[in-house]
Amino acid sequence: MAFQAMARPLGRRFLFAAPLVLAAAAARSQPADIEFKRSSLTIAAGGRDLKFDVELATNDAERSRGLMFRKELGAYEGMLFDFYQEMPVSFWMKNTLIPLDMVFIAGDGTVKHVHANAVPLSTDPVPSLYPVRAVLEINGGSAALLGIKPGDKVRHPMFGNA
């Protein structure tokens, strides 16, 4: 899944074309084998702690590449995108072959929004709806299956609560 910067409002319309073009160009220029750092995070959801092994996308090249071209993702695996500050963000599924749930997370680790089952290969933007610090991508349908919802807490060093 590729990240795209959220367009700023211009009158009553949003300009999505420029971010989409920039994200596409960045993805094409990325090497096929980016080495993502790995980490663990825990989500407190439904009265239990869910532990995930995640790859970290912490710079423009990694965020642009995301989970593109992956054919599978383990049940408790994912990718955590860090934006270092809270802001509106938007993602798309171009070149992403598997459905994904996107968990949008505030700077304090609170889940703000969950977008379920993003459609593989779609170029439709998936906005955060709220300013967020990070986005966790996991297998499509996993958030509902595991009971992950807005208000849940994510624990990871990025949020200062690990």
N, C-alpha and C positions, 0 to 999 in steps of 0.2 A: 504494500500500500504506500502510495507516495503522499507526502505532506505537501500542502500548498498553503501559502500565506493567505490569511483571510483578507479579502478585499475591503477597503474602506468604503463607506456609503458615499455615493455621489448622487445627490438629490434623492430620488426614490429608488434608484437602481444600484445594484452592486456590479462592479467590474470584475468578472472572474476570468476573462480571457487571458490577461497578462500573467497572472499567477499560474494558470494551467500551462501556458506555453513555457514559462520559466521552469516549472517543475519537470515538464517533459524533456526539455533540453538538458537539465541537470541529470535526469535519469539516464539519458542516452550517453552522457559523457562519463558515467560512473563505471569503474571496473566491475567485472562480473563477480569477483571474489572479495568483497569488502569483509574484513575481519571485525565483527562486532564484539565488543566486550560483553561479558555475561555477568549476571547478578541474580539474586533472588529477591522476591517481594512477597508480602503476605497481604491478603485482603480479609478483613474482618467482615463477614457477611452471614446473615442468618444464624448468628450465635456460634459460628465456628470460624477457624482460621484456615484460609485456603492459600497454600504456598505454590508459587509459580517460579519456574526457571525462565528468565527473560534475557533477551539480547537488548543492549542499550543503543539507541540511536540518539547521539548527542551533538552531532554537527550537521551542517547542511548536506554533505554528501551522504551520510548515513540516513538522515531523515528522508532525503529524496529517494533513496533506494528502498528503504523499508523492507517489506516482505514480498516484494515483486519477484515473480518467477518461481516462488516456492510451490512445491506440489503437495506438501503436507506440513503439519505442525502438530507436535505432541499434545496430549490432553491437557497438561499443565505447563505448557510452554507459551511464550508470547514475545512481543517486542514492546519495549517501553521507550517512547519518544519524549525527550526532555527539551523544553523550550526556554528554560532558565528564568522565565518570568511569566506571569499570567497574561494571556492575551487570547482573543478569538482566533481559532485555527480551523482549517478545513482540510479534509483528506479526499482522495479519490482512489479507485480500485484499478486504474489502468495497469496492465501487465501483472495484476495480482490474480492468481489462478484459483485460490480457495476462498470461500466465504469467511468473513471475519466479523467479530464483534469489536466495537471500538468503545473503550471505557475512558471517558474524559474526566480528568482528575485535577482538582484545584491545588494550589500551592501548599495547603496544609494536609494534603492526602485525602480529602473528601471527594468521593465520586459525585460528579455534578450531573452527568448524563451518560446513558448507554445507548449506542446505536447498534441494534442487533442485525446480524446477517447482511452485512454490506455485500452487494452483488459483485461477484468476480468480473473483472475486465471493464466495469462501468467507469465512465468519465464524469458521472454526475457527482457534484460536490457533496460531501457529508460534513456539515458544519458542527462545531462544538456546542452551539447554542448559548454558551457562557464563556467568559474568559477562563482559560485553564493553563496550568503549568505543564501538564503531561498528558499523554494518551497511551493507554495500554491496548494493544491488539492481541486478541486471543481467538481461538477457533469459533466460527459462527455457531450460535446457539448455546455456547458454553455459559454465557452470563445468565441466561434464563435457567438453564439446567442447574447451575450452582447457586442461584439466588442472589447474584450480584446486582445491586440497584443503587440509584442515587441515595446519598447519605451514608453509604458504607465507607469504611476507612481503609486506605492503602498504606501499608508501612514499608518504607524503603528509605535509605539514606538521603535520597534526593529531596524528601519531604521533611527531613530532620526528625523523624520519629521512629527510626528503625531500632 
